[in-house]
């Protein structure tokens, strides 16, 4: 899953920007539903002609039966505090 997330990031950005320091970390998922996941993806992004920005994406998902819910949160500068998620 980690490699897939990082490859998707690089493909999505393409040649429009330079991605450096990309990492994905599996976190302890919430105890909700039958299955759940929590990943944090961090990277530095430099658009042509602008400064480098640190970007953090959080992906939290859960599943019950045939129903799945996924929450994506994106922040610039650092991760969102856990209390705010």
N, C-alpha and C positions, 0 to 999 in steps of 0.2 A: 504494500500500500504506500509506503514511504517513497519508494522510487517512482511510482506512478504519479504521486502528487507533485514531485519535483520536476518530472518530465513535462507534465501538463503546464506547470508554471513557465518553464522555459519556452515551450511551444506557443503559449498564449502571448507572451511578451514579444517573441520574434526578434526582429532587428530594430524595433522601435526604441529599445532601451537596453542597457547593459545590466544584467543580474549578476550579483556576486554574493558570496557567502550564504548561499541557499542551504537551509537545513529544515528537516521535518522531524518532529518528535512526537511519539505516541504518549499521551498523558493518561492518567487514570480516568476512565470514562464514568459518567454518572450512572448510578444504579437505577436506571429507568428502563422499562420495557424488557423484552426477552434478550435483546442484543443492543449494545451501544458502543460508541467510539468517541474519542476525543484526540484530535491532532492539532499541533501548533506548528505553523510554517513561518520561518523568519528568513528575510533576505534584504539585501541592500539593492536599491533600484536607482539607476542614473539615466534620466532621459537626456537626449542630446541637447546640450546648451543649458542644463540646469544642475543644481547640486545633488549630491547623493542623499537619498532618503531611506531610512530604515522602515520596513513594512513588516507587520506581523498579521497573519491570518489564523483564525481559530475555526476549526470545523468540529462541530459536535453533532452526533447523530444517534438516533435510537429507533428501535423497531419493535412492533407488536403485531404478530400475525402477518397479514399482507400490507400493513401500513408502516411506512417509514417517514421520519421527520428529520430534516437536516438543517442546522443553523450555521450560517457562515457569518463571521464577524471579521472586519478588516480595520486595522488601525495603523496610523503612521506615527513613528517615533518610539513605539514600544508596545508590549502586550497590554490588553485591557486588564484592569484589576479583576481578580477572580470574583470579588463581591459584586461586580457590575454585570456579570454574565448570568 
